[in-house]
Amino acid sequence: MALFDRDRRDDNARTRRFYAAWELIYTFVDFGAAIAFLVGSVLFLYESLHTSATWCFIVGSVLFAFKPTIRTWRDIRLASMGDVEDLEKKEEMN
C-alpha cells in the first residue's frame, strides 16, 4: 500500500468512515482559517484594532499550516489500516 493512495479510502466501511471524518476536520480547519483572515481583514480597517487583526492573521496562518499535517496523518492511518486487515486475513487462512 503506497502512502497517499486515495483509492485506500474506498476499501471498506471503516476506511470510508475514517476518511469522511478526517475530511470533515480538514474542512472545519479550512473554514476557521478563512474566517480568521476575513475577520482580521475587517479589523485592519480600524487603527485601534490592528493588534487584534494581527492575531487573527496569526491564527489563520497556523490553521493553514495545520492542513498538510491533517492530510499526512490521515493518509498514514489509512495506509496502516489496510496492512492490519491484510495480516488478519492471512492469519485466518493459516
N, C-alpha and C positions, 0 to 999 in steps of 0.2 A: 504494500500500500504506500503510495507516494504521498508525501506531505503536500497540502494544498490541493488535493484531488477533490474537486467539487462533486464528483459522482458518488463519493462515500456517503453523502448526506441522505441518499435515497436507498441505502442498504436495507433498512428495516424500520419499523415504527419507532424504536428507541432513538435511532440516529436522526430520524425526521423531527421528532420532538426536541431533541437536543439542539439541532441546527436552528429550528424555529425560535427556541428560547434565546439563543445567542444572537440571532438576527434582531430580535426584539430589543435586547440590551443595546446592541450596536445602534439601532435606530433612536433609542432614547438618548444615548450619548450624543449622537448627531444633532438631535433637536436641542439638547441642552447647550451644546456649543453654539449653534446658530442663535438661540435666544440670548445667550451671554453676549455675543458680538452685536446683536441688534440693540439690546439694552445699553451696552457700552457706547455704541454709536450715538444714541439719543442723548445719553448723559454728557457726552463731549460737547453738546450744543450749549451747555451751561458751564461757565467758568468755575463756579463753586463746586461742581460735581466731577471735576477732572480726575481726582483720586479714585472715586468710585468707578468711573468709566475705565480707568486703567486696570482696576481689579477685575472688572467684567471681562476685559480682553485677556487677562492672565488666566482666568478660569476657563474661558473659551478655548484658549490655546492648549491648556492642559487636557481638556476633553478631546480636542482634535488629536493630540499626541497619543491619547489612550486608545484611539480607534484601531491602529495596527496591532496593538497588544491584544485587544479583544479578538481580532481575526486570527492571529497566530495561535493564541491559547485555544480557541475553538477548533482550529484545524489540527492541532496536535492531539487534542482529546478525541476528535473524530478518527484520526489515524490509529490511535491506541484502542479505540472501541472495537474496531474490526479485528485487530490482532487477538484480542481476548476471545472473541467469538470463534475465530478460526481454531484457536487452541482447544476450546471446549468441544468443538465438533470432532477434532482429531482424537481427543481423549475418549469420546463416546464410541468412536469406531473401533477402538482397541479393546 
